[in-house]
């Protein structure tokens, strides 16, 4: 099994040779680190492992008076490995992760105020994330590939859709509170 960090490293090195810092900078600029957080240490460990397996080759290079840097390039075996991992990732039959749904299934264990506060906090995060990514789209125009821009649009759409879902959940909870108030039940604590 190949990690997502390995896939990012192989993919970026398929574009051109790079040193480790350049890989991290490119991952950040193109938004890859939103999808898969990667520390400097993790990237350098992956570079060493991929080179050991024969997927990469490296050499030391100096630019002017700067210290030497290790530059990495993909080998023919690395190109083949990249094709394999891209195919595996794109054909994966892993279900969507709906971690928040587990909590939402038990919202009635919270008071109405607690449930509303939690959901409004989630919705606020989702809306801010969609706005932030939308504003970054223009910055990525000359940097990201058309496919990466499509992925970004998908990511924005997912944030917006989940925000709408959270809004519907809030409406449902508020509707239940109104019914309980009119029936004389205490709306402060949700009763299963």
Secondary structure, DSSP 4 states (H G I P E B T S, - for coil): ---HHHHHHHHHHHHS-EEHHHHHHHHHHTTHHHHS---HHHHHHHHHHHHHTTSEEEEEE--TTSPPEEEEEE-HHHHHHHHHHHHHHHT--PPPP-HHHHHHTTGGGSBHHHHHHHHHHHHHHHHHHHHHHHHHHHHHTTTS-HHHHHHHHHHHHHHHHHHHHHHHHHHHHHHHHHHHHHHT--TTB---
